[in-house]
Amino acid sequence: MQRFDVVVVGAGAAGLFCAGLAGQRGLSVLLIDHAQKLAEKIRISGGGRCNFTNREAGPGNFLSENPAFCRSALARYTPQDFIKLVQGHGIAFHEKHKGQLFCDDSAEQIIKMLVSECDAGGVTRWQPCTVADVRRLPDGGFELDTSQGPVTTPRMVVATGGLPVPKIGASDWGLRLAKRFEHAIVEPRPALVPLTFDADAWAPFAALAGLSLPVEVSCGSGKARGRFLEDLLFTHRGLSGPAILQISSYRTAADQPLQINLAPELQLDKDLVDAKATSRRQLGNEFAARLPQRLAGAWLERAKLDAAKPLAECRDADLQRLGRSVHDWQLMPSGDEGWRKAEVMRGGVSTRDLSSQTLESKRVPGLYFIGEVVDVTGWLGGYNFQWAWASAAACAAAMAEAATPI
């Protein structure tokens, strides 16, 4: 029977980072993961270049039943802290858009950095290794039955991630364990995911597949309302692109419509009417001068307006109605692309059962939950990685402090 000060289950972003930090603080650490490949989700992230953090990450960029829960960890381990670590390992990076930082070369560099941090902490890694059972011991510790033999530990960290992308090993193991130990679970659902529509309803727009344009998209109401200025992408089945991935996290009910402004920089209802005074163009040409041509054509068909009609002959009321419809497109998704295409999970282990300072369970002392398995979901753009680093750092510091004799 082997014994470690800490056993971390899950060798993704949060698990690797937590294990390395805990080991460097003097704890003996075992890191376990069931997958054949190490940190595959890091490897495929950011188009293979890993959007490893966002310079602007703060509590307002995260969703949770308790939006304030992430505040403590994020304040104590900031994007600048992780940037220093990346720079210390000589990894070149660049800012792509709105504070999003990517490796110049490859996501593999971040994985190698995290492994190096684990090596510096003397972390023992078992992979692939499965955990068949976890039992509480009379002294309050844990006994794990693993495929590499039994292990005991006074502290166990669950860093098993969420349910997206099952083909690379996503598992509900952490959620099942949390339930077993009587933790509340906020219902998991796909987030940062493309949205789909009924085939018949989407038929007029299916031909626009591949078209991308900047939009303003919103959904929800009150404090739960999301609003983003990002690019939208038409697909054969619905909508994708950063704007849709972002707003998908805010759709908490199947009957919540989206509001999309397809031309946020313009005021088409006024512009088209004003253009009548001088324009000799047909309506279709004038409209296509302000929107992508394919979209303009589809929109005129939708409005049942004749594209060949001279703009000067169009009624003001029709032009105003056309312009307003571009700025206020209301539509109801029928679903989404599911776990296969989702980038993260919304929901998870309820923050009501965890300490925001330490990520330790309030129900089971010595049991910790970090990263995506927790009900904290970031925006698209490096925020979820920052939550992984910050929650891991808070957990590692708390475990080291608890293990230090007074």
N, C-alpha and C positions, 0 to 999 in steps of 0.2 A: 504493500500500500504506500503510494507516494503522497507526500504532503507539500503544499505550496502555500505561501502567504495569501496569494490571489490566484484565482482561475478566471480568465476572461474567455467567454464563449462567443465566437464571432470575430474573424480576422479581416474585417473591412476597415474603412477609414477610422471609425471611432474605436474599434477594438484594438487595432494595431497601435494607434496613438496612445491610448490609455495604458496598454501593456508596457510600451516603451517608457512612458513617464513614471509609471509605478516602479518598474525595475530600476530606473535611474535614481529613484528615491530610496533604494535599499531593500525593496520587497522582492521576495522570490516569486516569480510570476510564470504561470503556464497559460499559453494562448492556444486555444483549440478552434479548429474550423473543419466543417464537413466537406467543403468543396475541394476538387482536385487542384484548381488554380487559385493562387493567392490574389485577393482583392480585385476580382474581375470587374466589379462595378466601377472601381477607380480607373481601371485600364480602358474601359470603353467610354468613360465620361468625357464630355466636352469634345466630341469627335476624335477621341484618342489623345487629346492634349490636356485634359483635366482642368476644368474651371475650379481651381482649388480653394478660392475664397472670393469675397467681394469687399473692396475697400470700405464700402458704406454700410456693411452689415450692422444691424441694430434690432432691437425688439420689434419695431414696427414692420419688419420684413418677414415676420413669422406668424403662423396661424396655430391656434390651440384653443381648447375649451377654457384654458386659463392663459390668456395672452401675456401676462406678466411673468409666467414661470421661467421663461428663458433669460430674463433680464440679468440675473445674478451671474450665471455662467458666462454669458456673452461679455459682460463688463470685465470679468477677471481674466479672460483669455480672448484678446481682440484679433481682428484681421492683421493688424500690424505685428502682433506677436508671432503669428504663423508665417508672415512674410519674412521676418528675421530668420526664422528657422530655414525656410526655403533658400534664402540668400546665403546662409551659413553653409549649406550643402552645395553651393555653387550652381544652383539651378536657374537658368535664364528664363524670364517670363515677360509677358506683355499684357497691357490692359486692352481688351477688345471693345468693350461697350459698357457704359454705365457702371464702372468700378469692377467689372468682371476680369479676373486675372487668370491667364492660361500659361501653361508651359510653352516655351518656344519650340521645344523638341517633342517630348512625349510624356504621356501620363505615367509611363514606366518609371520616370525619374522620381515621381512622388512615392510610388510603391517602394522603390529602392531606398529612398530617404527614410520612410517609416520602418522598413526592415532594419536599416542601419541604427535607428534610434532604439529598436528592440534589442539588437545585438549589444549596443552600448549599455543596456540595462540588464544584460544576462538573461533575457527572456527565453524560456523553453517553448518551442513551437511544435505542436502536433497537428499535422495536416497531410492528407485527409484523416480526420478522426471524428467519430460520431459520439454523441452523448445519449445513451439509452435511457438513463434515469438520473434523477437528482433527489437526494433525501436530506432532510434536516437531521442533524445529530443532536444528541442530548445536551452537548455543551454549546449549542447554537450555531455550530459550523455546518458544513455541507459535505456530503459524500456523493461523488459523481461516478457512475458506471460508464466508462468510455470504451471504445473499441481498442484502446491501447492499455487498458487496465484501470483499476479503481484508483480514485484520487480523493484526498480530503483537503479542505481549505476552510478558513474562518470567513473568507470573503469571496463572493462570486459576482462577476460583472456580466450582464447580458447585453451583448452588442451585436445581435443577430440581424439587424437591419429590418427592412420592410418586405413587402410582397412583390414589388415590381420585378419584371424580367425574370420569370421563373427558370428560363433556359440556362441562366448562369448560376443557379443554385439558391434563389430566393426561397425562404422558408418561414413558416409560421411558428417555428419552435419556440421563440422567445415569447410570443403571445400566449401560446399554450402553457408554458411554464408559469407566466404571470397569472393566468386564470387558476392554475392548480394551487398557487399560493394566495388565492382569493384577492387578487388585484382587479380593480375595475378596468375594463377595456373600452375605449372610445372606438366605435365601429370603424374598422379600416376600410378605406376606399381609394381607388386610384386618384392621384393628383399629378399636376403638370402633365396632362394627358390630352391628346387630340380628341375633339368632339365629333360625334357622328349624327346623322339626320336620317329620317325616313326616306327611303329611296325615291318615292314619288315626289315628296316635297322638295328633295334636293335636285331632282332632274334638271330644272332650269339652270342650275349652277355647276353641274358636273363637268361641263365643257370648259369651265374656268380652271380646272385642276392644273397646278403648277404656277398659277398667278400669285404674286406676293405684293403687298403694299402696306405702308404704315397706316395704322388705324388707332382710334381710341375705343376701347372695349370696357364695358362695366357690367356688373351683376351684383345682386343682393341689395340690402337696404341698411340704413343706419350705420352703426359701427362695423357691421359685418359686410359692408359694401366694398367691393374691389373695383379699382379703375386703373387701367394701364394704357400707356402710349407705346405701342410696340408694333412689330410687323405681323401681319396676318397672312396665312398661306391657305389657298383653296386646294382641296384634295377631291378625289373621286367620291369619297364617302362623306365629306364634311369639311371641317376647318381645323387647321393646325397653325404652326408658327408660334413664336414667343408670346404674342398677345393672347392666343387661345390657351396655350399651356398655363400661362399665369392665371387667367380668369377661371380655368377649370377647377382650381383649388377653392374657389369661392362659391361654386355651385353646390349648395348643401341639400338641395331638393330637386327631384326630377321635373317639377313644374316651374322652375325658375328660368325665366327667359334671359337672353343676352341682349344688351343694347350696344350696337356697333355704329360708330361714326366712321364712314369709309373715306372721308376727306376732312380730317380734323383741322387742317391748316386753311381751309377755304370757308366761304359762306355762300354756298351754291344757290340757295333760294334767292338771294339778292343779286349775286354775280350774273346769273343767267338773264334776269330781268333787265339789269343795267346794260348787258351786252346787246340787247335788241336795238338800241339806239344807233349803233355803229356797225354791227356785224352783218355781213352778207352771206355768212355760212349757213349751211343746213344745220338743223338741231343736232344731228348725230355728230357732225364734225366739231361743232362748238363744245358739245358735251365731252367728246373724246379728247379735247385739248386740256381738259381738267382732270380726267380719270384715265386709267389704263384702257386702251381701246376695247379689249375684249369685255371688260367689266361695263364700260359705257354702253356697248351694244346690248348686253344681257339686261342691263337696268332699264333701257328704253323699252325692250320687249316686255319686261315685267310691268312697266307703267302703262303699256299699251299706247305708246306715243310713236308717231311716224318719224323715223330718223332722217328721212329725206325732206321733211318739211322745212322751208326756210325759217330760221330763227325769228325773223321779223314778223312772221305770220302766226307765231305761237301765242296762245293766251297767257297772260301773266300768271293767272291762277294755276295753269298746268305746269309752268316753269317753277313756280314756288313749291308746288306739291312734289315735283320731281326732285328739286334740291333738298327739300326737307326729308324725303325718303332716304336719300344718301346719308344724311347726318343722323338719322334715327332709324336704323334697321333693327327691328325687333324680331328675334327668331328663337325658336324653342328646340334645343338639341333633343334627340331621342335617346342618346346614350353617349358612350365614349369608347375608345379603343382598348380599354381594360388594362390588366396588369402587364400584358405583353408589351405595350407601348408606353405605359406610365413611367415617369422618371423617379417618382417618389410615392410614398404612402402618406395619406392624410389619416389621422387617428393613431391608435396604438395604446400603449399602457397609459392609463389616466394619470395626469400630473397630480391629481388629488392624493394619490397614494405614494408620492415621491417627495423628497426634500429638494427644493430648488437650489439649495446651497451645495449639496453633496451628491445628488442623484440617488441617494440611498432610499430603499423602501421604508415606508412608515409602518408597514405590516410585518416585514421580516428583516430584522437587523442583520447587516452583513450582505444583503442582496442589493445590487445596484443595476439600474437600467440606463443606458446611454445611447445617443445617436437616434437613428430613424425609428427604432422600435418604440420610442416615447412619442406621446401625442404632441409633437412640436414639428411643424412643417414649414420650411422656408420657401421663399419665392424662387423662381428660376434665376440662375446667375451666380452660383457659388455660395449661396446662403446656407444650403443644406450641409455642404462640407464644413462651413464655419461652425454650424451647430455640432457637427461630429467632433471637431477639434475642441470646442469650448466645453461641451458636456464631458468629454473624455478627460480634459485637464482638471475640471472641478472634481470629478470622481477620483482620479489618481491622487490629487492633493489630499482629499478627505481620507482616503484609505491609508496613506502614508502617515497622516496625523493621528489617526485612530490606532495605528500599530506602534507609534512611538511612546515608550514608557514615560510617564510624568515624573 
